[in-house]
Amino acid sequence: MNIKKIKNKRPDLLIVGAGPVGCVIAERAAKIKKWTSLVIDKRNHIAGNCYDEENKWGIRVHKYGPHYMRFKKRKIFNYVSKFTKWIKGNYIVKTNIKGKLYPIPINLTTIEKFFKKKFKNPNEAKKFINDLKIKKKKIQNSEDFILANLGKEIYENFYKNYTIKQWGIHPKNLNKSVVGRLPIRYNRDPYYVNQKLKVMPKKGYTNLFKNMLSDQKIEICLNTSYELLKKKIRPKVATIYTGPPDVFFNFKYGKLDWRSLEFKFNTLKRNKIQECVQINFPNDYKYTRKVEIKHVTKQKSKYSTVSYEFPKSSGDPYYPINNKKNIKLFAKYKSLIKKLEKKNIYFEGRLANYKYLNMDEVIECALKLFKKLKLKYK
Ligand SMILES: Cc1cc2nc3c(=O)[nH]c(=O)nc-3n(C[C@H](O)[C@H](O)[C@H](O)COP(=O)(O)OP(=O)(O)OC[C@H]3O[C@@H](n4cnc5c(N)ncnc54)[C@H](O)[C@@H]3O)c2cc1C
């Protein structure tokens, strides 16, 4: 990027990253404080990992994996609703075990189908599973968590190999929170997420974030990395950094580990290719999941596209690896991050916090950070 092309070299805010966090802060700053922002991103597009685009068959695909939007809090939903219309997001996920499909998260139907049983009520199923549970004095890791909650058969068929494939780490060596994210249900709720507010932006995520950045006070510079620009742009108010901390500090204490993914897309001249948006493959193939996003974007077309996800240990940072080494390392970076606030540099977002956060959660974090800036810089 040629610095000469940047119109405003003294913006109020320099925002590193045009993902959800960067977009929300730029939008609020323009609207509420009339601040100017220069939003940069090293990628060639806005919307961060939520980016979607139409492929040559006109099918909207989620370039960095399926994004199922759901909201824990109505006030965050109300804020985002200013920038998009919605369609329903009734996400259905199944897992393929020896050619048969089972609902995920595990629910009453999964348990009945897998064990070939019929339960009169949830209590009967709970009693059945109770007898399969393996008692643990202390839940030390992901393996313990599933063995203690669902027993060996479900652990071995549904969780063990999927976790190894996804993380490249045995569940014994992963924090219990990794598998604990997925609910275990004794009802027949078929939906992937618990939240009632589950929606898809009608025209896609890129459109949503483009609308957020539409104010004249916001300048966007793509294909531009912070490292190249930091000495040249001095914001009047603050810098907001949404990238990885180890990169910011030039790996001073070492490298934080991330799990990455490779996506392979395949388009067929078929209205639908599979029976629901996502099918997981714990025990077969090198990919973890096969996603047909058209089930939730509801596009009308003779064509449909599926994506296959292949986990890998190098590449774009997607999932932080929550083990002792990384938790300790991030704590060291965190102490440096805190000190930077005195220099008007703020870290926010899923990369900057080295934490897996959903879209509604990072949007809430961004709104909180903006509130803090608004009060501090009057
Ligand atoms: C595979 C996958 C699936 C997901 N599915 C869901 C889902 O179903 N539902 C949900 O709610 N959430 C989902 N998420 C989480 C969602 O992607 C994040 O919550 C959201 O993208 C975080 O926004 P952010 O702004 O913090 O970071 P990002 O979206 O990652 O944006 C950060 C941006 O900063 C840029 N950047 C970083 N460093 C620099 C630098 N030095 N210079 C310039 N630019 C830089 C990056 O290029 C990137 O575009 C998923 C995430 C992944 C990885």
Ligand as a Chemical Component Dictionary entry (heavy atoms), coordinates in Angstrom:
data_LIG
# 
_chem_comp.id                   LIG 
_chem_comp.type                 NON-POLYMER 
_chem_comp.pdbx_formal_charge   0 
_chem_comp.three_letter_code    LIG 
# 
loop_
_chem_comp_atom.comp_id 
_chem_comp_atom.atom_id 
_chem_comp_atom.alt_atom_id 
_chem_comp_atom.type_symbol 
_chem_comp_atom.charge 
_chem_comp_atom.model_Cartn_x 
_chem_comp_atom.model_Cartn_y 
_chem_comp_atom.model_Cartn_z 
_chem_comp_atom.pdbx_ordinal 
LIG C1  C1  C 0 -14.015 -21.106 11.335 1  
LIG C2  C2  C 0 -14.748 -20.100 12.164 2  
LIG C3  C3  C 0 -16.122 -20.199 12.291 3  
LIG C4  C4  C 0 -16.816 -19.279 13.063 4  
LIG N1  N1  N 0 -18.172 -19.414 13.190 5  
LIG C5  C5  C 0 -18.864 -18.539 13.939 6  
LIG C6  C6  C 0 -20.280 -18.672 14.099 7  
LIG O1  O1  O 0 -20.881 -19.608 13.576 8  
LIG N2  N2  N 0 -20.932 -17.754 14.855 9  
LIG C7  C7  C 0 -20.284 -16.714 15.484 10 
LIG O2  O2  O 0 -20.933 -15.897 16.150 11 
LIG N3  N3  N 0 -18.935 -16.580 15.358 12 
LIG C8  C8  C 0 -18.218 -17.446 14.605 13 
LIG N4  N4  N 0 -16.862 -17.311 14.471 14 
LIG C9  C9  C 0 -16.189 -16.222 15.195 15 
LIG C10 C10 C 0 -16.157 -14.913 14.383 16 
LIG O3  O3  O 0 -15.434 -15.136 13.190 17 
LIG C11 C11 C 0 -15.489 -13.857 15.263 18 
LIG O4  O4  O 0 -16.260 -13.634 16.415 19 
LIG C12 C12 C 0 -15.285 -12.523 14.581 20 
LIG O5  O5  O 0 -14.809 -12.626 13.276 21 
LIG C13 C13 C 0 -14.293 -11.715 15.422 22 
LIG O6  O6  O 0 -14.181 -10.423 14.930 23 
LIG P1  P1  P 0 -12.829 -9.611  15.138 24 
LIG O7  O7  O 0 -13.048 -8.248  14.582 25 
LIG O8  O8  O 0 -12.368 -9.723  16.535 26 
LIG O9  O9  O 0 -11.727 -10.421 14.305 27 
LIG P2  P2  P 0 -11.612 -10.862 12.785 28 
LIG O10 O10 O 0 -12.920 -11.115 12.165 29 
LIG O11 O11 O 0 -10.607 -11.943 12.766 30 
LIG O12 O12 O 0 -10.992 -9.582  12.082 31 
LIG C14 C14 C 0 -9.695  -9.133  12.373 32 
LIG C15 C15 C 0 -9.129  -8.514  11.118 33 
LIG O13 O13 O 0 -7.881  -7.891  11.464 34 
LIG C16 C16 C 0 -6.992  -8.032  10.390 35 
LIG N5  N5  N 0 -5.636  -7.905  10.901 36 
LIG C17 C17 C 0 -5.045  -8.667  11.859 37 
LIG N6  N6  N 0 -3.789  -8.248  12.086 38 
LIG C18 C18 C 0 -3.581  -7.201  11.240 39 
LIG C19 C19 C 0 -2.475  -6.351  11.000 40 
LIG N7  N7  N 0 -1.335  -6.481  11.692 41 
LIG N8  N8  N 0 -2.592  -5.381  10.053 42 
LIG C20 C20 C 0 -3.755  -5.228  9.348  43 
LIG N9  N9  N 0 -4.841  -6.019  9.547  44 
LIG C21 C21 C 0 -4.756  -6.986  10.490 45 
LIG C22 C22 C 0 -7.296  -9.417  9.855  46 
LIG O14 O14 O 0 -6.889  -9.521  8.500  47 
LIG C23 C23 C 0 -8.807  -9.513  10.019 48 
LIG O15 O15 O 0 -9.502  -9.178  8.840  49 
LIG C24 C24 C 0 -16.124 -18.232 13.735 50 
LIG C25 C25 C 0 -14.742 -18.136 13.599 51 
LIG C26 C26 C 0 -14.048 -19.071 12.845 52 
LIG C27 C27 C 0 -12.560 -18.981 12.773 53 
# 
loop_
_chem_comp_bond.comp_id 
_chem_comp_bond.atom_id_1 
_chem_comp_bond.atom_id_2 
_chem_comp_bond.value_order 
_chem_comp_bond.pdbx_ordinal 
LIG C1  C2  SING 1  
LIG C2  C3  SING 2  
LIG C2  C26 DOUB 3  
LIG C3  C4  DOUB 4  
LIG C4  N1  SING 5  
LIG C4  C24 SING 6  
LIG N1  C5  DOUB 7  
LIG C5  C6  SING 8  
LIG C5  C8  SING 9  
LIG C6  O1  DOUB 10 
LIG C6  N2  SING 11 
LIG N2  C7  SING 12 
LIG C7  O2  DOUB 13 
LIG C7  N3  SING 14 
LIG N3  C8  DOUB 15 
LIG C8  N4  SING 16 
LIG N4  C9  SING 17 
LIG N4  C24 SING 18 
LIG C9  C10 SING 19 
LIG C10 O3  SING 20 
LIG C10 C11 SING 21 
LIG C11 O4  SING 22 
LIG C11 C12 SING 23 
LIG C12 O5  SING 24 
LIG C12 C13 SING 25 
LIG C13 O6  SING 26 
LIG O6  P1  SING 27 
LIG P1  O7  DOUB 28 
LIG P1  O8  SING 29 
LIG P1  O9  SING 30 
LIG O9  P2  SING 31 
LIG P2  O10 DOUB 32 
LIG P2  O11 SING 33 
LIG P2  O12 SING 34 
LIG O12 C14 SING 35 
LIG C14 C15 SING 36 
LIG C15 O13 SING 37 
LIG C15 C23 SING 38 
LIG O13 C16 SING 39 
LIG C16 N5  SING 40 
LIG C16 C22 SING 41 
LIG N5  C17 SING 42 
LIG N5  C21 SING 43 
LIG C17 N6  DOUB 44 
LIG N6  C18 SING 45 
LIG C18 C19 SING 46 
LIG C18 C21 DOUB 47 
LIG C19 N7  SING 48 
LIG C19 N8  DOUB 49 
LIG N8  C20 SING 50 
LIG C20 N9  DOUB 51 
LIG N9  C21 SING 52 
LIG C22 O14 SING 53 
LIG C22 C23 SING 54 
LIG C23 O15 SING 55 
LIG C24 C25 DOUB 56 
LIG C25 C26 SING 57 
LIG C26 C27 SING 58 
# 
